[in-house]
Amino acid sequence: MEVGHNIFPGIEIQKLENHTATFLMGCSGRSLPPNGKYTPQDTHLSYLSAGFLVIVSNLWEVTDNDIDRFGKANLDA
């Protein structure tokens, strides 16, 4: 199973020009784990540093089925 940053890495996100609201829905949470003395790195930080103003994502681990239903319900609304 591929994860988002393997398909669309941060360097490509930095090249985007259309800074619309972004939905990052997946089974991995978006909370930043401690990274010792190093700066945290994650997909949502790439979007924020590229100038995107709104990132919608989950902050906890969820199952694939749950996040699929949640994402669909939000997009349908």
N, CA, C and O atoms as a GROMACS GRO file, in nm:
protein
  308
    1MET      N    1   0.083  -0.117   0.000
    1MET     CA    2   0.000   0.000   0.000
    1MET      C    3   0.088   0.125   0.000
    1MET      O    4   0.179   0.137   0.082
    2GLU      N    5   0.062   0.215  -0.090
    2GLU     CA    6   0.139   0.339  -0.101
    2GLU      C    7   0.086   0.442  -0.004
    2GLU      O    8  -0.034   0.447   0.023
    3VAL      N    9   0.174   0.524   0.049
    3VAL     CA   10   0.133   0.637   0.130
    3VAL      C   11   0.150   0.764   0.049
    3VAL      O   12   0.229   0.768  -0.045
    4GLY      N   13   0.076   0.868   0.086
    4GLY     CA   14   0.071   0.991   0.007
    4GLY      C   15   0.206   1.053  -0.026
    4GLY      O   16   0.228   1.094  -0.140
    5HIS      N   17   0.296   1.060   0.072
    5HIS     CA   18   0.423   1.126   0.045
    5HIS      C   19   0.511   1.046  -0.049
    5HIS      O   20   0.607   1.101  -0.104
    6ASN      N   21   0.483   0.918  -0.070
    6ASN     CA   22   0.557   0.840  -0.170
    6ASN      C   23   0.505   0.868  -0.310
    6ASN      O   24   0.581   0.860  -0.406
    7ILE      N   25   0.377   0.899  -0.321
    7ILE     CA   26   0.316   0.925  -0.450
    7ILE      C   27   0.334   1.071  -0.491
    7ILE      O   28   0.360   1.102  -0.608
    8PHE      N   29   0.321   1.161  -0.394
    8PHE     CA   30   0.328   1.305  -0.420
    8PHE      C   31   0.417   1.369  -0.314
    8PHE      O   32   0.367   1.421  -0.215
    9PRO      N   33   0.550   1.366  -0.334
    9PRO     CA   34   0.643   1.412  -0.231
    9PRO      C   35   0.638   1.563  -0.207
    9PRO      O   36   0.588   1.639  -0.291
   10GLY      N   37   0.689   1.605  -0.092
   10GLY     CA   38   0.687   1.745  -0.053
   10GLY      C   39   0.748   1.838  -0.156
   10GLY      O   40   0.700   1.950  -0.172
   11ILE      N   41   0.852   1.796  -0.225
   11ILE     CA   42   0.915   1.882  -0.325
   11ILE      C   43   0.818   1.916  -0.438
   11ILE      O   44   0.825   2.025  -0.494
   12GLU      N   45   0.729   1.824  -0.472
   12GLU     CA   46   0.627   1.849  -0.574
   12GLU      C   47   0.517   1.940  -0.520
   12GLU      O   48   0.463   2.023  -0.593
   13ILE      N   49   0.483   1.925  -0.392
   13ILE     CA   50   0.382   2.011  -0.330
   13ILE      C   51   0.430   2.156  -0.334
   13ILE      O   52   0.350   2.247  -0.357
   14GLN      N   53   0.559   2.178  -0.311
   14GLN     CA   54   0.614   2.313  -0.311
   14GLN      C   55   0.600   2.382  -0.447
   14GLN      O   56   0.601   2.505  -0.454
   15LYS      N   57   0.586   2.306  -0.554
   15LYS     CA   58   0.575   2.362  -0.689
   15LYS      C   59   0.432   2.401  -0.726
   15LYS      O   60   0.411   2.468  -0.826
   16LEU      N   61   0.333   2.361  -0.644
   16LEU     CA   62   0.192   2.388  -0.676
   16LEU      C   63   0.163   2.538  -0.670
   16LEU      O   64   0.216   2.608  -0.583
   17GLU      N   65   0.079   2.586  -0.760
   17GLU     CA   66   0.045   2.728  -0.764
   17GLU      C   67  -0.096   2.755  -0.715
   17GLU      O   68  -0.124   2.867  -0.671
   18ASN      N   69  -0.186   2.659  -0.722
   18ASN     CA   70  -0.325   2.677  -0.682
   18ASN      C   71  -0.340   2.638  -0.535
   18ASN      O   72  -0.348   2.519  -0.504
   19HIS      N   73  -0.343   2.735  -0.445
   19HIS     CA   74  -0.343   2.708  -0.301
   19HIS      C   75  -0.484   2.704  -0.245
   19HIS      O   76  -0.525   2.794  -0.172
   20THR      N   77  -0.557   2.601  -0.280
   20THR     CA   78  -0.694   2.584  -0.232
   20THR      C   79  -0.694   2.504  -0.102
   20THR      O   80  -0.588   2.459  -0.057
   21ALA      N   81  -0.811   2.487  -0.043
   21ALA     CA   82  -0.822   2.402   0.075
   21ALA      C   83  -0.783   2.260   0.037
   21ALA      O   84  -0.815   2.213  -0.072
   22THR      N   85  -0.715   2.192   0.127
   22THR     CA   86  -0.664   2.058   0.099
   22THR      C   87  -0.717   1.959   0.201
   22THR      O   88  -0.713   1.983   0.321
   23PHE      N   89  -0.768   1.847   0.151
   23PHE     CA   90  -0.815   1.738   0.235
   23PHE      C   91  -0.710   1.626   0.230
   23PHE      O   92  -0.683   1.572   0.124
   24LEU      N   93  -0.653   1.593   0.345
   24LEU     CA   94  -0.557   1.483   0.354
   24LEU      C   95  -0.623   1.374   0.436
   24LEU      O   96  -0.615   1.373   0.559
   25MET      N   97  -0.687   1.281   0.367
   25MET     CA   98  -0.760   1.175   0.434
   25MET      C   99  -0.686   1.043   0.414
   25MET      O  100  -0.659   1.003   0.301
   26GLY      N  101  -0.655   0.978   0.521
   26GLY     CA  102  -0.587   0.850   0.513
   26GLY      C  103  -0.587   0.783   0.649
   26GLY      O  104  -0.643   0.836   0.744
   27CYS      N  105  -0.526   0.670   0.657
   27CYS     CA  106  -0.531   0.592   0.782
   27CYS      C  107  -0.428   0.641   0.883
   27CYS      O  108  -0.438   0.605   1.001
   28SER      N  109  -0.332   0.718   0.843
   28SER     CA  110  -0.230   0.768   0.937
   28SER      C  111  -0.269   0.905   0.988
   28SER      O  112  -0.315   0.990   0.913
   29GLY      N  113  -0.250   0.926   1.116
   29GLY     CA  114  -0.282   1.054   1.178
   29GLY      C  115  -0.189   1.164   1.133
   29GLY      O  116  -0.079   1.137   1.083
   30ARG      N  117  -0.230   1.288   1.149
   30ARG     CA  118  -0.152   1.404   1.111
   30ARG      C  119  -0.086   1.472   1.229
   30ARG      O  120  -0.027   1.579   1.213
   31SER      N  121  -0.093   1.413   1.348
   31SER     CA  122  -0.022   1.472   1.461
   31SER      C  123   0.127   1.452   1.440
   31SER      O  124   0.169   1.352   1.382
   32LEU      N  125   0.206   1.545   1.487
   32LEU     CA  126   0.350   1.536   1.468
   32LEU      C  127   0.416   1.466   1.586
   32LEU      O  128   0.410   1.515   1.699
   33PRO      N  129   0.479   1.353   1.561
   33PRO     CA  130   0.549   1.285   1.670
   33PRO      C  131   0.677   1.362   1.704
   33PRO      O  132   0.730   1.432   1.618
   34PRO      N  133   0.726   1.350   1.824
   34PRO     CA  134   0.853   1.415   1.859
   34PRO      C  135   0.963   1.369   1.765
   34PRO      O  136   0.970   1.251   1.728
   35ASN      N  137   1.047   1.462   1.726
   35ASN     CA  138   1.154   1.430   1.631
   35ASN      C  139   1.290   1.469   1.689
   35ASN      O  140   1.382   1.505   1.616
   36GLY      N  141   1.302   1.461   1.821
   36GLY     CA  142   1.430   1.496   1.884
   36GLY      C  143   1.467   1.639   1.855
   36GLY      O  144   1.383   1.728   1.865
   37LYS      N  145   1.591   1.662   1.820
   37LYS     CA  146   1.638   1.798   1.792
   37LYS      C  147   1.610   1.841   1.648
   37LYS      O  148   1.642   1.954   1.610
   38TYR      N  149   1.552   1.751   1.569
   38TYR     CA  150   1.526   1.781   1.428
   38TYR      C  151   1.389   1.841   1.408
   38TYR      O  152   1.297   1.813   1.485
   39THR      N  153   1.374   1.921   1.305
   39THR     CA  154   1.246   1.981   1.270
   39THR      C  155   1.151   1.873   1.224
   39THR      O  156   1.189   1.789   1.142
   40PRO      N  157   1.026   1.872   1.274
   40PRO     CA  158   0.929   1.772   1.226
   40PRO      C  159   0.905   1.787   1.076
   40PRO      O  160   0.911   1.898   1.022
   41GLN      N  161   0.878   1.676   1.011
   41GLN     CA  162   0.846   1.677   0.869
   41GLN      C  163   0.726   1.588   0.846
   41GLN      O  164   0.720   1.476   0.897
   42ASP      N  165   0.630   1.637   0.768
   42ASP     CA  166   0.514   1.556   0.732
   42ASP      C  167   0.446   1.625   0.614
   42ASP      O  168   0.474   1.742   0.585
   43THR      N  169   0.358   1.554   0.548
   43THR     CA  170   0.293   1.604   0.428
   43THR      C  171   0.220   1.735   0.454
   43THR      O  172   0.231   1.828   0.374
   44HIS      N  173   0.145   1.744   0.564
   44HIS     CA  174   0.068   1.866   0.587
   44HIS      C  175   0.160   1.987   0.608
   44HIS      O  176   0.121   2.098   0.575
   45LEU      N  177   0.279   1.968   0.662
   45LEU     CA  178   0.372   2.080   0.676
   45LEU      C  179   0.423   2.127   0.539
   45LEU      O  180   0.450   2.246   0.521
   46SER      N  181   0.435   2.035   0.444
   46SER     CA  182   0.474   2.074   0.308
   46SER      C  183   0.368   2.164   0.246
   46SER      O  184   0.400   2.263   0.181
   47TYR      N  185   0.239   2.130   0.266
   47TYR     CA  186   0.131   2.213   0.214
   47TYR      C  187   0.131   2.350   0.281
   47TYR      O  188   0.115   2.452   0.212
   48LEU      N  189   0.148   2.355   0.412
   48LEU     CA  190   0.148   2.483   0.483
   48LEU      C  191   0.265   2.570   0.440
   48LEU      O  192   0.247   2.690   0.420
   49SER      N  193   0.382   2.513   0.426
   49SER     CA  194   0.499   2.592   0.385
   49SER      C  195   0.491   2.636   0.240
   49SER      O  196   0.559   2.730   0.200
   50ALA      N  197   0.408   2.568   0.159
   50ALA     CA  198   0.388   2.607   0.020
   50ALA      C  199   0.286   2.720   0.007
   50ALA      O  200   0.267   2.774  -0.102
   51GLY      N  201   0.220   2.757   0.118
   51GLY     CA  202   0.125   2.868   0.115
   51GLY      C  203  -0.020   2.829   0.122
   51GLY      O  204  -0.107   2.916   0.111
   52PHE      N  205  -0.050   2.702   0.141
   52PHE     CA  206  -0.189   2.660   0.156
   52PHE      C  207  -0.239   2.707   0.292
   52PHE      O  208  -0.169   2.691   0.393
   53LEU      N  209  -0.357   2.765   0.297
   53LEU     CA  210  -0.408   2.823   0.421
   53LEU      C  211  -0.495   2.727   0.501
   53LEU      O  212  -0.509   2.743   0.622
   54VAL      N  213  -0.553   2.626   0.435
   54VAL     CA  214  -0.645   2.534   0.503
   54VAL      C  215  -0.606   2.390   0.472
   54VAL      O  216  -0.596   2.350   0.356
   55ILE      N  217  -0.584   2.313   0.578
   55ILE     CA  218  -0.558   2.170   0.566
   55ILE      C  219  -0.662   2.101   0.654
   55ILE      O  220  -0.672   2.131   0.773
   56VAL      N  221  -0.738   2.009   0.597
   56VAL     CA  222  -0.835   1.930   0.674
   56VAL      C  223  -0.784   1.788   0.679
   56VAL      O  224  -0.762   1.724   0.576
   57SER      N  225  -0.765   1.738   0.801
   57SER     CA  226  -0.711   1.604   0.817
   57SER      C  227  -0.747   1.551   0.954
   57SER      O  228  -0.797   1.625   1.039
   58ASN      N  229  -0.723   1.424   0.975
   58ASN     CA  230  -0.749   1.364   1.105
   58ASN      C  231  -0.623   1.370   1.191
   58ASN      O  232  -0.511   1.364   1.140
   59LEU      N  233  -0.642   1.382   1.324
   59LEU     CA  234  -0.530   1.388   1.417
   59LEU      C  235  -0.509   1.257   1.492
   59LEU      O  236  -0.433   1.251   1.588
   60TRP      N  237  -0.577   1.153   1.448
   60TRP     CA  238  -0.568   1.024   1.516
   60TRP      C  239  -0.569   0.912   1.414
   60TRP      O  240  -0.604   0.934   1.298
   61GLU      N  241  -0.531   0.796   1.455
   61GLU     CA  242  -0.532   0.679   1.368
   61GLU      C  243  -0.677   0.635   1.345
   61GLU      O  244  -0.755   0.628   1.440
   62VAL      N  245  -0.711   0.605   1.223
   62VAL     CA  246  -0.845   0.560   1.188
   62VAL      C  247  -0.834   0.442   1.092
   62VAL      O  248  -0.729   0.420   1.031
   63THR      N  249  -0.942   0.366   1.080
   63THR     CA  250  -0.942   0.256   0.984
   63THR      C  251  -0.974   0.309   0.845
   63THR      O  252  -1.032   0.417   0.831
   64ASP      N  253  -0.938   0.234   0.743
   64ASP     CA  254  -0.965   0.275   0.605
   64ASP      C  255  -1.114   0.297   0.582
   64ASP      O  256  -1.154   0.397   0.522
   65ASN      N  257  -1.197   0.205   0.630
   65ASN     CA  258  -1.341   0.217   0.609
   65ASN      C  259  -1.398   0.341   0.677
   65ASN      O  260  -1.482   0.410   0.619
   66ASP      N  261  -1.353   0.369   0.800
   66ASP     CA  262  -1.402   0.486   0.872
   66ASP      C  263  -1.366   0.616   0.801
   66ASP      O  264  -1.451   0.704   0.786
   67ILE      N  265  -1.242   0.628   0.757
   67ILE     CA  266  -1.201   0.753   0.693
   67ILE      C  267  -1.264   0.768   0.555
   67ILE      O  268  -1.290   0.880   0.511
   68ASP      N  269  -1.289   0.657   0.487
   68ASP     CA  270  -1.360   0.663   0.359
   68ASP      C  271  -1.501   0.717   0.377
   68ASP      O  272  -1.545   0.804   0.302
   69ARG      N  273  -1.572   0.666   0.477
   69ARG     CA  274  -1.709   0.714   0.504
   69ARG      C  275  -1.708   0.860   0.548
   69ARG      O  276  -1.792   0.939   0.504
   70PHE      N  277  -1.614   0.897   0.634
   70PHE     CA  278  -1.603   1.034   0.681
   70PHE      C  279  -1.572   1.130   0.566
   70PHE      O  280  -1.636   1.234   0.552
   71GLY      N  281  -1.475   1.095   0.485
   71GLY     CA  282  -1.437   1.180   0.371
   71GLY      C  283  -1.551   1.197   0.273
   71GLY      O  284  -1.577   1.307   0.225
   72LYS      N  285  -1.620   1.088   0.242
   72LYS     CA  286  -1.734   1.095   0.149
   72LYS      C  287  -1.846   1.181   0.206
   72LYS      O  288  -1.904   1.262   0.134
   73ALA      N  289  -1.877   1.165   0.335
   73ALA     CA  290  -1.983   1.244   0.396
   73ALA      C  291  -1.948   1.394   0.394
   73ALA      O  292  -2.035   1.478   0.371
   74ASN      N  293  -1.823   1.427   0.418
   74ASN     CA  294  -1.782   1.568   0.413
   74ASN      C  295  -1.788   1.626   0.273
   74ASN      O  296  -1.833   1.739   0.254
   75LEU      N  297  -1.743   1.551   0.176
   75LEU     CA  298  -1.747   1.600   0.038
   75LEU      C  299  -1.890   1.608  -0.014
   75LEU      O  300  -1.924   1.698  -0.091
   76ASP      N  301  -1.975   1.514   0.027
   76ASP     CA  302  -2.115   1.519  -0.014
   76ASP      C  303  -2.187   1.640   0.046
   76ASP      O  304  -2.274   1.700  -0.017
   77ALA      N  305  -2.149   1.675   0.170
   77ALA     CA  306  -2.215   1.788   0.238
   77ALA      C  307  -2.172   1.918   0.174
   77ALA      O  308  -2.216   2.025   0.216
   0.00000   0.00000   0.00000
